[in-house]
C-alpha cells in the first residue's frame, strides 16, 4: 500500500481568517477521507466561491498554481496587472454583503 502524502499549507502570506477556515477544513477532509474526498471538496469550493478556491489551492500548491495561472493568463491575453485588478474586484464583490460592489 502506498504511503499517504502529507498535505500542508505552504504559502500563508495572503491567508485571512476565512482562508484558514477553508484550508483547515480541506486538510481535515484529506486526512480523514482521502484524496478523492479532498478533490471533491475543492470542486465544491470552486462552485461556491471561485476566488477562495484559487486562494486555497495557492496556499497548498503555490508553485504549481503560479505557473498554471501565468499560462492561463498568457493564453487569454491578460497581463498580470489586469489579473490582479480582476482578482481584487472579485474578492471585494464576494466579501460585500450585497455582493454588488
C-alpha positions in Angstrom: 0.0 0.0 0.0 1.3 3.4 -1.0 2.1 5.9 1.8 -0.3 8.8 2.1 1.4 12.1 1.4 1.1 14.9 4.0 -1.0 17.8 2.8 0.2 21.1 4.3 -0.2 24.8 3.8 2.9 26.0 2.1 2.2 29.7 1.5 0.4 31.6 4.3 1.2 35.1 3.1 -2.2 36.1 1.9 -4.5 33.9 4.0 -7.2 35.7 6.0 -9.4 34.0 8.7 -11.8 32.7 6.1 -9.0 31.2 4.1 -7.6 29.5 7.2 -11.0 28.0 7.9 -11.2 26.6 4.4 -7.7 25.3 4.3 -8.1 23.6 7.7 -11.3 22.0 6.5 -9.7 20.8 3.3 -6.8 19.4 5.2 -9.1 17.5 7.7 -11.0 16.2 4.7 -7.8 14.9 3.2 -6.6 13.3 6.4 -9.9 11.6 7.3 -11.5 10.8 4.0 -8.6 10.8 1.5 -7.6 12.3 -1.8 -10.8 11.7 -3.7 -12.8 13.5 -0.9 -10.3 16.3 -0.9 -10.7 16.9 -4.6 -14.5 16.7 -4.3 -14.3 19.5 -1.7 -12.0 21.5 -3.9 -14.7 21.2 -6.7 -17.4 22.2 -4.3 -15.4 25.2 -3.2 -14.9 26.2 -6.9 -18.7 26.1 -7.4 -19.4 28.1 -4.3 -16.5 30.6 -4.2 -14.1 30.6 -7.1 -11.8 33.3 -5.5 -11.4 31.4 -2.3 -10.9 28.2 -4.4 -7.9 29.8 -6.1 -6.6 31.1 -2.7 -6.8 27.7 -1.1 -5.0 26.0 -4.0 -2.3 28.7 -4.0 -1.8 28.0 -0.2 -1.3 24.3 -0.8 0.4 24.3 -4.2 1.9 27.8 -4.7 4.5 27.0 -7.4 2.1 24.9 -9.4 -0.7 27.4 -9.2 1.6 30.3 -10.1 2.7 28.5 -13.3 -0.9 27.4 -14.2 -2.2 30.9 -13.6 0.6 32.5 -15.7 0.0 30.1 -18.5 -3.8 30.6 -18.5 -3.5 34.4 -18.4 -1.0 34.4 -21.3 -3.3 32.2 -23.3 -6.2 34.6 -22.7 -4.1 37.7 -23.4 -4.4 39.1 -19.9 -1.5 40.8 -18.3 -0.5 40.1 -14.6 -1.6 43.6 -13.6 -5.0 43.2 -15.3 -5.4 39.8 -13.5 -4.6 41.4 -10.1 -7.2 44.1 -10.6 -9.8 41.5 -11.6 -9.0 39.4 -8.5 -9.3 42.5 -6.2 -12.7 43.3 -7.7 -13.9 39.7 -7.4 -12.7 39.5 -3.8 -14.5 42.8 -2.9 -17.6 41.6 -4.6 -17.5 38.2 -2.8 -16.9 39.9 0.6 -19.7 42.5 0.1 -22.9 41.8 2.0 -24.9 42.9 -1.0 -22.4 41.3 -3.5 -22.7 44.3 -5.8 -19.6 46.5 -5.3 
